[in-house]
Structure formats: structure tokens, C-alpha cells
Amino acid sequence: MNNETMPQAEDQKDNNGLRVHLENIQQEIGKLRPNANPLMSHKFGADPYALVFNNRVYLYMTSDKLEYDTNEVPQKNSYQSINKITVISSDDLINWTDHGEIKVAGPEGAATWASQSWAPAAAHRSFDGENRFYLYFANNASGIGVLSAPTPTGPWTDPIGKALVTRETPGVEDVTWLFDPAVLVDDDDQAYLYFGGGVPEGKPERPDTARVMRLGEDMVSVEGKAKVIPAPFMFENSGIHKYNNIYYYTYCSNFFQVERDENSPPPGEIAYMTSTQPMGPWTYQGTILRNPGHFFGIGGNNHHAIFPLGNQWYIAYHAQTLCQAMDIPEGYRSTHLNRVEYEETNGGIKAIHADYVGVEQLISFNPYQRVNGSTMGWNAGVNTRQLRSSGAEQVEQGESPKQDEVVSLMQGGSWIALSRVDFGAKGAASFTASLCSQGAACTLELRLGREDGDIIGKVHIPAAAEGQEWMEATTSVTGAQLEHDLYLVLKPSAHKTCILLSHWSFEEA
């Protein structure tokens, strides 16, 4: 699909959330305002899981990557080569920072014993005032591993050097798929792990393959025996959250074409059960999110996570909207967000409507802070690149690995937009960016409202030096007061133009 708007399901004709650009050397995808879904257009991200920390949500996602045949033609996703987890974060739910990929499995991963990393889950605990973060992941469907880190973005290490849940774990011997973890740290700091899936032959109505078990105090061990969650028509994707002292277990129903009564979930939908205890007993309540095919015209599996931020509740889920816009074979998923609302009378979850519009921005964006160059609300022709930090080539035994830096890669004609940037009554006096030129001399224009809106400053960038050194570029700013959408536009030149943008900030007048 060349320079056209995205195909829409029947009730989505007015939402042009993505656009394919062929103006640059290679095909680029652009995410256009005002729509918020999918959250990223420069990469895929599946099986989202949310961790809220310090009023910011971090989304951990399976790193779907394009697979090609010998002729470099994209093929359907096999999922077999996925061994990384993508992380993005936001405090306003519109402007997202790409933190790059966590190397989880394989020879270069933190968990060298694992071959894949699918469907992550994350949790936070504080020990003696020290924060610790935990990332649970599926090694295909054969077991569940765990990594730990001092921050939500790493650096991640393997604290036990083996799988956390295996076929030898008590109570999981009959689970078809040991994967799709979810984790709950309760109010008393006791943590629980939810996982499982698959359908034993002849048991589509009651597969009994969902499990819950206690995590140890250290968060990297399990205690006791896993307990069955009797989820009707269970397929995959355990989810867990707590609202008004009710525990909500959520999951994706299976696709078996068998007779279902009105109290059973239809195929491929997100269903939920409730309990007054984290390990049950559970009561089936119904479904809350129909299959993505109902909303976007392209189906596939259904995967979600429910989380609170800013006194509201949200659901992160994936759909193949970016895959559809690129007109490639199926199997590549992208994360979306929509609101979750509860019935006041009984705590039931209202039906969720998935769309391209997404959610409203929670707070204004502060331009007077250091902003990572990989932070975007909307964009066109922009990608990100993960640079290895200096000193990270060799990690001495006993040292923590260094974190990589994620930067934006902009080509001539591309732009990054930030939503609702609050310059305040005084306004901005100057703009400074850390960048690296990789082509001809060019100009980074600062514009308000649109990619061709009023110019408030211009950063002149010299041609790339032989060593491709990083530089601090500054320009004065005029006309930037109060709240506007901000566009960083890299003007094309007669020659190939390309820059890496590390970080930027404004200085207040």
C-alpha cells in the first residue's frame, strides 16, 4: 500500500492512524495525529504487559521482527527467532519513549539457557528501601524464566541461571503450554504468579490449563503447588489485577468451533473471572474485549494487560494494524491502549471498544527536562537505533552490564511530533540537542501545531565529520509560549541527509 491511508474496518473509516511513506530510500511507516493507536509505528510490539512505577507506565512486549525468505520477501511470523523484549514508557499515554530491546534469551541474552522470550510480565518490590524489578518471560511454551534489574529498564541479569517454572514444578505436569506469565504483588507484599494455556485433546470447554502459585519472598522462587484456575474455554494470556479488593483473572478464550452456551466466552475474546482471594475460588463473569478482527478487520490471537494510571484504568492489547498497513503476511502485532471502566453496582468490567483513537493525554508534556530522542507522540519516516554504550564491549565477571542508549534515526523529510507541549507563560528562550550527523549538512526545524506550522527555531547541522562525532547544537527560540504540539522536522537537502538524535531540551525564558 503506497502513500495511502490504512484500510479500515467498517466502523473505523474516519480514523487514518497510520500511513506508509515511500518518500525516503526505504519504506517507512508514519503515525499521524490525532490518533493514539497503535502506540508505535517504527517497530512491532506484541503481548504487552504493564508496570506502573513513579507515575509512569512501562510496557514490556514480545519483539516481533520481520522474517524473510531467501529472496528477502516478508514471511508470516513463526515466532521462533524472538529472543528479545521491547520496552517503552510514558507518563501521559500519548508521548512514548522507546527504551530499546532487552536481550533476554540466546547466547547474547541474560538467560543463556533459554532459546526464546515470549509474553513478558513485570513486577516491582522494595527491599530495605532499595528498588528491585523483575521480568518474567516464557521460553517458548516449555517454561518460565525470570530476570532482575535495579531500574525498570535494566540492566537485566539472570538471578537463578535456570528456568523458574518447569515440568518438574509441582502442579503443572498436565499444563499444555507453560507460558504467558502474569504477576501480582499484593498489598501485604506476597507475590503470585499466573501462567499456563493450551487445550488438551477433547477438552475445549474446560482445559484446566491455567495455574496460579505463590512466589517466594525473593521473587525468583516459587512456593508450594500450583493451583488450577477453572477458566472456561481457556486458551492463553493470563492477566491479573486488583480493583476495590476484588481480584480479576483475565485470559484469552480458545478458538475451537464447538457449541457454546450464553455463559461461555466466544472464540478469541478476553474473558474474566473474579475472586476475593488471589488464588481463588474463581467465578466466571463474561468477556470484555472482542477479537481484534471485530474492530480492525484483521484477527489473530488476543493478548492484553490491565493497569491503573492517573486514577483511571486502561487495557493494553495487541492487534495487527501495523502489519495490515504494511500489506505484509500476518503474525506481526502492535500494542494499543483503551480505557477500562467498571460497573459501580457490582464491580463488573464494561465492554471495551478497541479503536485507532485510543486514550486521552493525562498530563501536558514538559519541554524543560532532558527528553530522550526516541520519545514520540507521532512521527513520519523515523526509526530508532540502539547504540552500545562505551565500555559495554567487555563486562568483567561480577560487574553489571552497561545499558545501551536508544536514539532516533531521522532522514531528510522525516519528523517527530510531541503532543501538548507546555512552554508556560514565559515561553522558551533556547533549544539544545545532542545529535550526530551522518550525511550532508541539514536543518532541524522546530515547528508548532503541524509539520508545516510556525517555525520557532532552526538548528543548523554541519555535514558528517569523518569520525561521526556527537555534537551539542543550540538555537534561540521565539514564539513558543503556552501549550502546543511540537514538531521536530529534518529538512531534506540535495544530498542524502541523516542524523541520530540522542536527547534534547528547551531552556525557559
N, C-alpha and C positions, 0 to 999 in steps of 0.2 A: 504494500500500500504506500504510494509515493505522494508526500505532501498533501495528505487528505486527513480528515478527522477520523477518529476512531469509530468503527462500527458500533452501533448502539442496540441494546435490547429495546423492545417496543416502548417501554416506559422510560427510556433514557435518551430520547432523540435530541434533547436540548443540551446535553452535557458533553462538551468536547474536551475531555480531560487530558488526552494525550495526542501528540502529533508526531508523525515521522518526518524528520528533516533529512534531505539529501543535498543540502547546500554546502556541506563540507566534504572532505576527502572520503570519509566513511559514513555509513548510515548512522544517524543519531536520533535518539528519542527525546522529545521535549515534553515537559509537563507544564500545562498552561493554566493561568488563573481564570476563574476563581476557584476551580475545583481542588479539593484536598486529597482525593484518592486517584490512583494508588499513592502511597507515601513517597515512593522513589520511582524515577523513570530512567535513571542511569544504570541500574542493576536490578536483578531479581532478589526476592527475599521471601521465603516460604515458612510455614509452620510457626507463626510469631508467638513469642512469649514475652510478657511484660514484667519488668521490675521497676517499682517506683522508689526512688531514693532522693532525699533532699528536694522534694517538689519537682522532680524531673523523672520522666519515664524513659527507660532503656528497653528497646525491643531487640530481642535475640532471635535470629531467623536462620533457617537452613539456607545455605548459599547455593541456590540453584545456579548452574552455569551452563551456557550453551554447549551442546555436544554436536560434533560434526562428523560426517563420513569422510572417506578418503578424498573426495572432491570438494571438501570444505563447505558442504551443504548442511545446514542445521538439521538435526535429527530429533526425534522425540526423546524426552528426558528419561534416562534409565535410572538415575539417582545413584548409580554405583560408584561414581567418581567423587561424590560430595564428601569432603573431609574437613570443611571449614564452617564456621558460624559467623554470619554478618551481624554487626551491631550498629544501631542508630539510636539517637536520643533527641528529646525535645522537652521544653518546659511550657510550650504554648500549643503544641499539637499541629502546628502548620509549618513552622520552620524547623527542619530536621538536620542534625549533624551526623554525617557518615563517619563512624569510628573505624571503618575497615573490617577486616576479617580476623577472626581468631583461628589460628592453626591448631586444630583440635586433634585430629587423628592422622595416622600415617607416619612415615619416617621423620618428617619435619614437624609433626604435631607434638603437643604437650603429652598426649596419651599415645605413645608409640605402639602400644599393644592393640589399639583399635584400628579398624580399616575405614569406617565411615563415621560421620557425625550428623545425625538427623534430629529434627524436632527438639530443640533445646528447652530447658526450663531453668530459671534463675532464682536465687534467694539471697537474703542478707541476714547476717547475725552480727551482734556486737559482743565481743569477749573482753571483759575488763577495760571497756572504753575503746577498744580497737575494732574497727570495722573489718568484716570479712565477707567476701562474696563467693557464691557457689554456682557453678554452671553444670547442670545435669544434661546428659545427651545420650542418644540412642546409637549404639554401634550396630547399624542396620536393625534387624529385629531380634538379635541374638543376646542382647544385654544392655545394661545402662551404666555409663561411666560418670565420673564427677571430676571437675577441675575447681581450683580455688584461686582467689586473687585478692589483693588489698583494695582494689577500686572496681567499679562496675565494668570498666573497660580493660582491666588487666594490670600487669602481666599475669597470665594464667599458668599455673603449674598443676601437675597431677599429684595429689597428696597421698594416694594409696598405690599407684603403679599397676592397677588392675581394675577390672570391672567391679562396680558396686553391687549390681544385681545380675545374677547369672541363673542358669538352670538348676544350680545347686542351692539357691536361696529358698528357704522353707516357704511353701505355699504357692510357688509359681511353676511347679513342674508341668502343669497342664495348660499354661498360658501359651497360646499360639504365637503371638508376637510380643517379645519383651522390648517394648519401645514406648515412645511418646510420653515422657515423664511430665508430671506437674508437681509442684511442691507448695506446701502451706506451712508457714511458721505461725503458730497460733499465739494468742495473747500471753500465754504462760511460757513462751519460747520453745515449747515442744513442737518439733517439725514432723511433717508427714509427707511421704512420697506416694504419688498416684501414678499408675502406669498400666500398660498392657494393651491387648487388642487381638483382632483376628477372630475367625469364625470356624470352630471345629465342624467337621462334616456332619450334616443333618441337624445342626443346632442354630439356625439363623435367628430364631425368636429369643433364645436365652443362651448366648455363647458363654457367659460367665467367665470372660477372659480379662475383665477389669480387676485391678488389685489396688489395695492401699496398705501401707505398713509404716511403722514408726521409723524415723531417722534417729540415730544416736545423737548425743549431746554435741559431738564433734562435727555433725552434719555430713560426715563422709563414711558412715557406717549405718547398717540397718539393724533393727532390734525385733526379736520375736518372729512371728509368722505372718506372711501377707494374708490379708483378708479379702474375700470375694466381694465385689460390688455388683449386685444383680441388675445390671443395666440392660433393659430390653433392646434387642437388635443392636447390641454393641458392635462397633467396628474398630474405631481407633480414637486418638486425640483426647486423652484425659485432660480435664481442666478443673480447677478448684478455686473457689473464693468464698469469703465470709461476709455476709451483709446482715446487719441487725440480729446478730447472734444465730443466724441460720447458715449452715454450710451448704454450698451449692456445688454439686459434682456435675460437670458438663462433659459431653462427648459427642462424637460423630456416629450416626447410625449407619448400618451396613446397607448395601445395595441389592441384596438378594430379592428377587422377584417372587415373593410369596405373599399369601393373603395376610393382611394386617387389619386389625380392628381399629376403631376410632381412638383407642387409648394407647396405640403403638406409634412410634415415630415413623414418618415416611422415609424413603431411602435418601441417604446422603445429607441429612439435616443435623443441625446441632440441637441435641436434646439435653434435658437436665433433670436431676434428682435432688432432693433436699433431705437434710437430717439436722438434728440438734446436737449431734456428736461428729467429730471429724472422721471417725471410722464407721459410721452408720449406727443403727439401721437406716436404710435409704428408702425414700418414697418417690416413685416416678411422677413427674409433673407435666411433661409435654415437651414441645420443641419451641425454639426461639429464633432460629436463623435457617431459612431455606437454603438449598444448594445454590452455589454461585451462578449456575446456569439459569436460574429463575430471574436473576437481576441483570446479568451481563451477557447472556447469550452464549456463554461457554462454561461448561460444567467442570467435572473433576472432583477430587476429594475436597472435604470441608475441614478446615483446621482453624482454631480460634484460641484466644485468651481474654479473660475479662479482668479489668483493673480499675481502680479509682484514681482520679487526679483532679484537684481543684474542686472538691466537694461534688463531683459528678462521676458517673461510671461509664466506662467505654468497653467496646469489644474490638480487639484486633483480630483480623481474619485474612485469609488469602484468597485470591481469585486470579485467573489467568488473563487479566485485562491487558497487561503489557505484552504478553505473548501474542494475544489476539491482534493488538495494534501493529506488531512487527510482522504479522502474517507468516508465522513460522509454525512448525509442528507443535503439538500440545505438550504440556507437562511442566512448564516454567511458570512459577507462581509469584505473585506480588502482594504485599501487605496493604490492607485498607483499615480504616477506622470508622466506626459509627457509635452513636450514643446507645447506652443501655438504660432502660427505665423500669421501675418496679411498681407493682400494684400496691397501693397504700394499705389495702384491707388485709391481704394475705401474704404479701411478700413475693408473689409470683412475678416472673420476668415477662414484660410485654414483648410482643413480636417485634423483631428488629428488621428495619428496612435498609438493605445494603444499596449503596449508590456511589456515583463519582463525586458528588458534592462533599461528602464527608462531614467533618465536625467544625464547630466554630472555634476561632482562636481564643485561647484562655486569657492571655496577657499580651501587652504590647512588647515589641522587641527592643532591647536596649542596645544602641549602637556604640555606646561609650565603654564597652567591655572588649576584651580580646575575643574576636569571633573567628572560629576555625574556617578556613577557606572552603571546607566541604560542607558548610551549612547552607541549605537551600530551602526556600518555600516552593518556588517554581524555577524552571530552567529550560534552556534550549541549547543543544549541541555541547553539553557539559558532561564530563566524566570525572571520576575520582581515581587517584593513584595512591597506593600505599608504599611509602618510602621507608627503607630500612634505616633505623636510627644509627647514628655514628656510634661505634663501639659495640654494635649488636652482632657483628660477624662471628665473634667467638665469645661464648659465655663460659666463664670458668666454673668448675664444679663448685656447687654450693651457692652460686650467685643467682639472683632473679634475672630472667631475660629482660632485655630492654623492650620498650614499646615502640611500635612503628608509628610514623607520622602519616596522616592521611591528608592529601591536598587535592584541590580541584584542578583538572586539566581543561583549560579553555582554549578554543581555537577561534580564529578570526570570524566574527559574526555571532559568536555564542554569547549567552548572558545568564546571569544568576539573579534571581529576584528574592527579596526578603519581604515578608508581609508585615504590615502595621509597625513600621519602624518609628519609634518615638524620639524625635530630636529635641523635644522640650521647647519651652517658650524662648529660651536664649538662643537655641539653634546650635548648629555645628560650625566650627571655625576651620577645621582641617581634617584630612583623611590620610591614613598611613597604611600601607600594605606591604607584607613580606612576600616577595614573588621571585620567580626565576624565569627569565626569557629563554625560549627555546626556538626562536625563529627571527623574523625580521622585526625592525622597530615598529611599535604599535602604540595604541592609546586605549587605556581603560577609562571609559566614561561612567560617571555617576549620574544617574537619571532618576527622576521621581515619577511614580504613577504608572509608567509604561516604558517599554524598551526604547521608544522614541519620545519619551517625555522630557520635561525641562532638565537641562544639564546644570548640576550644582558643582561639578568639579571634573577635572581631567588629569589622569595620571599618565605621563609620557614615559614609555618603557623603551630603553635602547635595544638594539639588536643583540642577540645572544652572544656572549663572550665565549672564547674557546673553552673555558673551564665550566661554563654554565653555572656561574656563582649566584647565590641568593643575594637579593638587594632589598633595602628598605626604600620604598618610593612614597613620596608625600606630595599632596597638593592642597592648596587652600580651598575652602568650601564657602559658597554663598547661596542663600535662598533655601536653606534646609532648616525649617522650623516646624514644630508640632509633629503630627503623625502622617506618614506617607508610606506607600510601598516603595522600596528602594531597588533599583536595577543597576547591576554592575555589568556593563556592556563592553566587550572587547571588539573594537573596530577592526575590520579586515584591512589588509594592505595589499599592494600589488604582488607581494611575495607571501609565502607561507608564514602565517602568524600563529604562535602557540605560546602560552605561558602556564606555569604552575603557580597556583595561588595558595600560600600556606596559611596566612591569617591576616586580619585587618581590623581596624578600629577607627572611630571618629574621636576628635577632641572637641569638647564643648566650648562655645564662645565665652 
